[in-house]
Amino acid sequence: MKKWLAIFLLLYSFLPIIAQRTDSLQTDNTRFRFNYKKLYVPTELMAAGIIFDANGRESLKNEVVEERNEHLFGFHNHIDDYAQFAPALAVYGFELAGMTPRNDWQNRTALSVKSHLLNLGMVYVLKTTLKKTRPDGTAYSFPSGHTANAFAGATMLSIEYGENHRWVPYVSYGLATGIGVMRMANNKHYFSDVLFGAGLGILSTKIVYWTHQYRWNKPKPEHDPLTPVYRHLSN
């Protein structure tokens, strides 16, 4: 049981890093600007997943599974099957509760659809290409789709509400972390599957925000290009 506690604490330790690096809202528009520093967290998580998968598959992975079978043998529930969608639903629910999002509902819907399509597409390609076996012996382990989906939603929730409500990143990423731990407790994924899935989910949403073309509620330019003309006419 101590090893399970250590795994949860290790996953949870990423939350302050993620929350402290929450991308701030630009004062002149709603766009999410690219910054290479915003790649640190997702790439670190994905790299850690690859390293654990490559170097610790037979030792650490089997040890974790043995611990799980010893202390949680027979444990199984479907909470994570439903909870993975909670962050995505909260993107709309928080606004109904009176909180202020970054974007209008049209842009949020477009961003959400694109984020989940990109995320699920990459998860599907990796699962069917790598064909890793799950701890319970079934197919398609790497990466964890539930975890990727949860972190994709948590990232969107954090981007939309994190600037005006500082507690949102901690709650959203905390829930996503819990889902990742639950996938391991349900004997469906290894630690490496969850780490890579978390990074993939975060990266998917950020890529969509960086490339999104705003078709509704377009931001006004910071400087009016006709200002010199107005000044000339007023003189």
C-alpha positions in Angstrom: 0.0 0.0 0.0 2.9 2.3 0.6 3.9 2.0 -3.0 0.4 3.0 -4.1 0.6 6.1 -1.9 4.0 6.9 -3.3 2.7 6.6 -6.9 -0.3 8.9 -6.1 2.0 11.5 -4.5 4.4 11.4 -7.4 1.5 12.1 -9.8 0.1 14.7 -7.6 3.5 16.5 -7.3 3.1 17.6 -10.9 0.0 19.7 -10.0 1.8 22.7 -8.4 4.1 22.8 -11.4 1.2 22.8 -13.9 -0.9 25.2 -11.9 2.0 27.7 -11.4 2.6 27.6 -15.2 -1.1 28.4 -16.0 -1.1 30.5 -19.1 -2.3 34.0 -18.4 -5.1 35.8 -20.2 -3.9 38.4 -22.6 -5.4 41.8 -21.9 -5.8 42.8 -25.5 -7.5 39.6 -26.8 -8.6 36.1 -26.0 -5.9 34.3 -28.0 -3.7 31.7 -26.4 -0.2 32.6 -27.5 2.5 30.0 -28.2 5.4 29.9 -25.9 8.0 27.1 -25.9 7.9 27.1 -22.1 4.3 25.8 -22.3 5.7 22.7 -23.8 7.7 21.8 -20.7 5.1 20.0 -18.6 3.5 17.8 -21.4 6.8 16.8 -22.9 8.3 16.0 -19.5 5.3 13.8 -18.7 5.4 12.0 -22.1 9.2 11.5 -21.8 8.8 10.1 -18.3 6.1 7.7 -19.7 8.4 6.5 -22.5 11.4 6.1 -20.1 9.3 4.1 -17.6 7.8 2.0 -20.4 11.2 1.2 -22.0 13.3 0.7 -18.9 11.0 -0.4 -16.2 8.4 -2.6 -17.9 9.5 -5.9 -16.4 10.7 -4.6 -13.0 8.8 -1.6 -11.7 5.6 -2.4 -13.7 5.4 -5.9 -12.4 6.1 -4.8 -8.9 3.3 -2.2 -9.0 0.9 -4.8 -10.4 1.9 -7.2 -7.6 1.2 -4.5 -5.0 -2.1 -3.8 -6.6 -3.1 -7.5 -6.6 -2.0 -7.9 -3.0 -3.9 -4.9 -1.6 -6.6 -4.2 -4.2 -7.3 -7.7 -5.5 -10.8 -7.8 -6.9 -11.2 -4.0 -6.8 -13.1 -2.7 -9.9 -15.4 0.1 -10.6 -16.6 2.3 -13.4 -16.2 5.7 -11.8 -13.3 6.6 -14.1 -15.4 5.7 -17.2 -17.7 8.7 -16.4 -15.4 11.0 -14.4 -13.1 11.4 -17.3 -15.7 13.6 -19.0 -16.2 15.9 -15.9 -13.6 18.5 -16.8 -15.0 18.9 -20.3 -18.5 19.3 -18.9 -17.3 21.8 -16.4 -16.1 24.1 -19.2 -19.8 25.0 -19.6 -21.0 24.2 -16.1 -18.6 26.7 -14.5 -20.1 29.5 -16.6 -23.6 28.5 -15.6 -22.4 28.8 -12.0 -21.4 32.5 -12.6 -17.7 32.1 -13.4 -16.1 34.0 -16.2 -14.5 32.0 -19.1 -11.8 33.2 -21.5 -13.9 32.6 -24.6 -17.6 32.6 -25.7 -19.4 29.3 -25.9 -19.1 29.1 -29.7 -15.3 29.2 -29.6 -15.2 26.9 -26.6 -17.3 24.3 -28.4 -15.0 24.4 -31.5 -11.9 24.2 -29.3 -13.3 21.3 -27.3 -14.3 19.3 -30.3 -11.0 19.8 -32.0 -9.0 19.0 -28.8 -10.8 15.8 -28.2 -10.6 14.7 -31.8 -6.9 15.3 -31.9 -6.4 13.7 -28.6 -8.5 10.6 -29.3 -6.9 10.3 -32.8 -3.4 10.2 -31.4 -4.4 7.8 -28.6 -5.9 5.4 -31.2 -2.9 5.5 -33.5 -0.5 4.8 -30.6 -2.6 2.1 -29.1 -3.1 0.2 -32.4 0.5 0.7 -33.5 2.3 -0.2 -30.3 -0.2 -2.9 -29.2 1.0 -3.0 -25.6 -0.7 -5.4 -23.3 -2.6 -4.2 -20.2 -1.8 -5.5 -16.7 -5.0 -7.6 -16.8 -3.8 -9.2 -20.0 -6.1 -7.4 -22.5 -4.9 -5.3 -25.4 -4.1 -1.7 -26.1 -2.5 -0.4 -22.9 -0.2 2.4 -24.0 -1.1 5.2 -23.6 -4.1 5.6 -21.2 -7.0 7.0 -23.2 -9.1 7.8 -20.1 -6.1 9.7 -18.6 -5.4 11.6 -21.8 -9.1 12.5 -22.1 -9.3 13.7 -18.5 -6.1 15.9 -18.8 -7.3 17.3 -22.2 -10.4 18.5 -20.5 -8.6 19.7 -17.4 -6.2 21.7 -19.5 -9.1 23.4 -21.4 -10.8 24.1 -18.1 -7.6 25.6 -16.6 -7.0 27.8 -19.7 -10.6 29.1 -19.7 -11.0 29.8 -16.0 -7.6 29.7 -14.4 -6.8 33.4 -14.8 -9.9 34.6 -13.0 -10.2 31.7 -10.6 -6.8 30.6 -9.4 -8.0 27.4 -7.7 -9.4 25.9 -11.0 -6.0 24.4 -12.2 -5.5 22.6 -8.9 -9.0 21.1 -8.9 -9.1 20.2 -12.6 -5.6 18.6 -12.7 -6.3 17.0 -9.3 -9.4 15.3 -10.7 -7.5 14.2 -13.8 -4.7 12.7 -11.6 -7.3 10.8 -9.6 -8.6 9.3 -12.8 -5.1 8.2 -13.8 -4.6 6.5 -10.4 -8.0 4.9 -10.7 -7.0 3.4 -14.0 -4.1 1.7 -12.3 -6.2 0.6 -9.4 -8.6 -1.0 -11.8 -5.7 -3.0 -13.2 -6.1 -1.4 -16.7 -2.9 0.6 -17.0 0.7 0.8 -16.0 2.3 3.9 -14.5 4.0 4.7 -17.8 0.6 4.6 -19.6 -0.8 7.1 -17.3 2.2 9.5 -17.4 2.3 9.5 -21.2 -1.5 9.9 -21.4 -1.5 12.9 -19.1 1.2 14.6 -21.2 -0.6 13.8 -24.5 -3.9 15.2 -23.2 -2.3 18.5 -22.1 -0.4 18.8 -25.4 -3.5 18.1 -27.5 -5.5 20.9 -26.0 -2.6 23.4 -26.1 -1.9 22.7 -29.8 -5.6 23.3 -30.6 -5.6 26.6 -28.7 -2.4 27.7 -30.5 -3.8 27.0 -33.9 -7.5 28.0 -33.4 -9.0 30.5 -35.7 -11.5 32.6 -33.8 -14.7 32.9 -35.9 -16.9 34.4 -33.2 -16.3 37.3 -30.8 -13.1 38.2 -32.6 -10.8 40.3 -30.5 -10.3 43.9 -31.5 -6.8 45.0 -32.5 -4.8 46.7 -29.9 -3.9 49.6 -32.2 -6.2 51.0 -34.8 -4.2 51.2 -38.1 -6.3 54.3 -39.1 -5.3 56.3 -36.1 -2.7 58.5 -38.1 -5.5 59.3 -40.6 -7.8 60.4 -37.8 -5.2 62.6 -36.3 -4.4 64.2 -39.7 -8.0 65.0 -40.3 -8.5 66.5 -36.9 -5.6 68.9 -37.3 
